[in-house]
Amino acid sequence: MDIRDFINWVTAIGGIVVIVGGIFAVFQLWLMTRQGHRQFEHLYSQRYWAIMDRLSVEAQLGTRGPWHRRRSEQEALFAYVQLCEDEADMYEQGRVTRATWTIWKSGIDSMLSSPRVAHIIDSAPPTRFDTLRRYRAEGELRPKYAGIQALIRGL
């Protein structure tokens, strides 16, 4: 083996190392993006539990009782509707994963069936809760990213 063969082998091995390193770097970026999504989604989970801590069991179950006259419970219910609006907005903007949206969507669907929530949404100004209004009317939301774009973004 002469020096040219040696140089060709070293060049080939170096090329392979560069390709493997590039793939590894892309994978690390993808993992960091996923972790960022999880941390962002966790903030919404914290908001949810803070609101649920303010609501009585009766209010959470949607049963009629003295809770519906308490201002603190009304404020908490309004905060929950606002949280759902924010979650729907974040899904449309491509900021949350489909798996998380599936979980949030089931809670939003349940919430939208409540007459008390419908009253909050309907009595708000037209620019307030516009994403929830559209979701209620159309039955779906369209995320900003789909297909390969969503996969690349870790959604």
Residue pairs with C-beta under 8 A, 6 or more apart in sequence:
30 152
30 154
33 153
33 154
34 97
34 154
37 95
37 96
37 97
37 100
37 154
37 155
40 90
40 95
40 96
41 96
41 97
41 100
44 83
44 86
44 87
44 90
44 96
44 104
47 83
48 80
48 83
51 76
51 79
51 80
51 83
52 60
54 72
54 73
54 75
54 76
54 79
55 67
55 73
55 76
55 77
55 80
56 65
56 67
56 73
58 64
58 65
58 67
59 67
59 68
59 73
59 76
59 77
62 114
62 116
67 73
68 74
68 116
77 116
77 117
77 120
78 120
80 111
81 111
81 117
81 120
81 121
81 129
81 132
82 129
84 104
84 107
84 108
84 111
84 132
85 128
85 129
85 131
85 132
87 96
87 104
87 108
88 104
88 108
88 131
88 132
88 135
88 141
89 131
90 96
91 101
91 104
91 141
91 143
92 131
92 141
92 142
92 143
92 144
93 143
93 144
94 143
94 144
94 145
94 150
94 153
94 155
96 104
96 155
97 154
97 155
98 143
98 150
98 155
101 143
108 132
108 135
111 117
112 118
112 121
112 132
112 135
112 136
120 129
121 129
121 132
121 133
121 136
131 141
134 141
135 141
143 150
143 155
145 153
145 155
